[in-house]
Amino acid sequence: MFRLISTNAQQGFRPVILSKVRPNKGSLALASNPLQGNTNNGQYRVTQFSRSNSTNGTISNNNQTSYKVDNFINKATKDPLIKDSFENSEVEQKLNYFRELLSSTQSKMYNKSLEGRIAFNDCVNNLFELFDDEAIRSNLTGSDLFHYAHALQIAVFYNRTNRLSGNKNRDRDQHSNNYSEEMLLKNAVLNLAELIIGNEFQPIITAPMIQMLFYSMLQFKFNTEIINLWENGINDKVNGKIYLSQEILGIVLPTCFENNRFTYEEILQVYELNTKDAKSIAHNLAASIGKIAITSGDYSRALDSLESLLQLYENQSGKPNRDLLHSLSELHLTFIGHCKDYRIAKHFFDKVIEHTLPYKVILKAPKVVSFLQNCNEANEPIDNIIYIWKSTINYYKDNGAANVINARYSILNNGFFQLFFNRYPNLNQESFIKLREVISSYSEIKLIDETFLNTIISNYSWADKSVLNQLIENYSIYEVNRTPVSYRVSLKKMGELKDYSNQEILEKWNENLQCLESNRYNYIPVADWAALRDATIASPFPEQRTPLYLTVVNAYKNYMQDRKSCLKFLGNWSKRPDNYPQIARITTEENPDFNCDVEVVVPQFKFLRSNVDYKLVTKEITDNKKNNNDILV
């Protein structure tokens, strides 16, 4: 038929960092030292592994005892039987501990409490540490490997959910910890895939285990790696049939289609070749073929797939199959988000918001945004777009969905207002009235909050100062509890409009600082420096506003967080030869004058304060530039 391995397919997995970093190196650990302790209050045993001749072992100070121990170790190194017994005992201990951890992760993976999540992360972290041991891996069973892949998949899911929760204060949370955890998980996913492709687990590979791994890879969008692993797998003489099982095809075929590995016609060929003798079609494969058909405009086949899933649903006895319900939901959502026929897409959309389905569908914001985009591309009336948007807001409110993942509102509103200002690129009476109607409609459904107003202002594209001022005033009109984010958004947007004077921009900067002060910040975060930059020197009007930027930076330079922040700040500017000489004057000159048309006065703060000596810290950068014969002007 056709070769399943592409001649231009990328061989191997993403190299450089991910495939080489190990989870027990440096800051990539989820816990301090997983083999030495845990934060689980003794709910599972932690074993300290050490070789019998390790300095970590507890050896009596008694000389006679030490002499006996030394003799025993020397004998062990000469006697293969004793040596093997030692090593086997250590591996057995580790293997038992590995299996205890697998059991613990299964009991903790659905505990949604903070303590439960911490305990689960500790277990997974310890598993990663042990899985790095070749002796452990060589003694695993198929069941062990499946449960490990399952734990990994759940950890990846939790990581993604946590990033989308919207509950974090991004100025105060430790991004390095979040980044390290994600890097650790990515490494673990790719490491397992590499070991499989290297045939390390060939005798114990199972379809459910491969499914779990593919689900994890999908979360990180390792699409090329999925295709590579699958194509290597189907050519495996021992396990090739596993990779052609319906459950695996249900995951892989959409990935191949989305990445142009196969055409729609080729997808159907693969599907038909592997299902022609089957008594039934797996629900996830039926859903996948349906989704691919929708994307290809083959709505008849997609409806046939949905009908086959509904038949499976109707023929169930007892409690509905959870995975089948998920497949039904995913196919239903695909009709909403990817069907270009407005009539069909709206039919499926209305079924969800009217709660007239025999199965549950949680309306996902990205699918709704895709529906809105399809409507816009089809030149549907703006009222149809607003109807979809308002109906979704009502749906989230009635179902409490936004309390689970707050990002849903943000994704939906951002997509809607992008389309709104695209549909109304210029300010006129019609567009202004329509914007007021939209804001009023939202306020009737739920309280106007900071995120909603931030989204409107971020997408605002009319070059009109008075309307932007009215939008900013809404924070007060609706008594919104503001965080520093809204001040940054407003300041940055002001930079896009020519009519704002340096004095007005400075006043908005001072409002930023007062917000930081009220929130007990003792330094000016990077995000505020970035907002000031975008409003001045990096705005469309740098000629008028660069002096203001330089003067403000000079006045508040010591309010940066720490030495590292100062070096990063000037280091980034050093990569911009057009701006660096001016920025460097703040370091090299005693009292630089930038001819600013407004006076910058630093008020007396209670919490904000000088944290560093900016000139002293950044002098090493300017000196280095001089030594490299760079000329400062």
Stockholm file with secondary structure:
# STOCKHOLM 1.0

chainA/1-633         MFRLISTNAQQGFRPVILSKVRPNKGSLALASNPLQGNTNNGQYRVTQFSRSNSTNGTISNNNQTSYKVDNFINKATKDPLIKDSFENSEVEQKLNYFRELLSSTQSKMYNKSLEGRIAFNDCVNNLFELFDDEAIRSNLTGSDLFHYAHALQIAVFYNRTNRLSGNKNRDRDQHSNNYSEEMLLKNAVLNLAELIIGNEFQPIITAPMIQMLFYSMLQFKFNTEIINLWENGINDKVNGKIYLSQEILGIVLPTCFENNRFTYEEILQVYELNTKDAKSIAHNLAASIGKIAITSGDYSRALDSLESLLQLYENQSGKPNRDLLHSLSELHLTFIGHCKDYRIAKHFFDKVIEHTLPYKVILKAPKVVSFLQNCNEANEPIDNIIYIWKSTINYYKDNGAANVINARYSILNNGFFQLFFNRYPNLNQESFIKLREVISSYSEIKLIDETFLNTIISNYSWADKSVLNQLIENYSIYEVNRTPVSYRVSLKKMGELKDYSNQEILEKWNENLQCLESNRYNYIPVADWAALRDATIASPFPEQRTPLYLTVVNAYKNYMQDRKSCLKFLGNWSKRPDNYPQIARITTEENPDFNCDVEVVVPQFKFLRSNVDYKLVTKEITDNKKNNNDILV
#=GR chainA/1-633 SS CCCSSCTTCCCSCCTTTTTTCCTTSGGGCSSSCTTTCCSSTTSSCCCCCCCTTCTTSCCCSCHHHHHHHHHHHHHHHHCHHHHHHHHHHHHHHHHHHHHHHHHHHHHHTTCCSHHHHHHHHHHHHHHHHHHTCHHHHTTCCHHHHHHHHHHHHHHHHHHHHHHHSCCCCTTTSCHHHHHHHHHHHHHHHHHHHHHHHTTTTGGGCCHHHHHHHHHHHHHTTCHHHHHHHHHHHHTCTTTTTGGGSHHHHHHHHHHHHHTTSSCHHHHHHHHHHTTTTCSSCCHHHHHHHHHHHHHTTCHHHHHHHHHHHHHHHHTCCSSCCHHHHHHHHHHHHHHHHHCCCHHHHHHHHHHHHTTCCSSCCCCCHHHHHHHHHHHHHTTCCHHHHHHHHHHHHHHHHHHTGGGTCTHHHHHHHHHHHHHHHHHCCSCCHHHHHHHHHHHHHHHHHSCCCHHHHHHHHHHCCCCCHHHHHHHHHHHHHTTCCCCHHHHHHHHHHHTTCTTCCHHHHHHHHHHHHHHHHHTTCSSCCHHHHHHHHHHTTTSSCHHHHHHHHHHHHHHHGGGSSSHHHHHHHHHHHTTCTTTHHHHHHHHHCSSCCCCCSSCCCCCCCSSCCCCSCHHHHHHHHHHHHHHTTCCCC
#=GC SS_cons         CCCSSCTTCCCSCCTTTTTTCCTTSGGGCSSSCTTTCCSSTTSSCCCCCCCTTCTTSCCCSCHHHHHHHHHHHHHHHHCHHHHHHHHHHHHHHHHHHHHHHHHHHHHHTTCCSHHHHHHHHHHHHHHHHHHTCHHHHTTCCHHHHHHHHHHHHHHHHHHHHHHHSCCCCTTTSCHHHHHHHHHHHHHHHHHHHHHHHTTTTGGGCCHHHHHHHHHHHHHTTCHHHHHHHHHHHHTCTTTTTGGGSHHHHHHHHHHHHHTTSSCHHHHHHHHHHTTTTCSSCCHHHHHHHHHHHHHTTCHHHHHHHHHHHHHHHHTCCSSCCHHHHHHHHHHHHHHHHHCCCHHHHHHHHHHHHTTCCSSCCCCCHHHHHHHHHHHHHTTCCHHHHHHHHHHHHHHHHHHTGGGTCTHHHHHHHHHHHHHHHHHCCSCCHHHHHHHHHHHHHHHHHSCCCHHHHHHHHHHCCCCCHHHHHHHHHHHHHTTCCCCHHHHHHHHHHHTTCTTCCHHHHHHHHHHHHHHHHHTTCSSCCHHHHHHHHHHTTTSSCHHHHHHHHHHHHHHHGGGSSSHHHHHHHHHHHTTCTTTHHHHHHHHHCSSCCCCCSSCCCCCCCSSCCCCSCHHHHHHHHHHHHHHTTCCCC
//
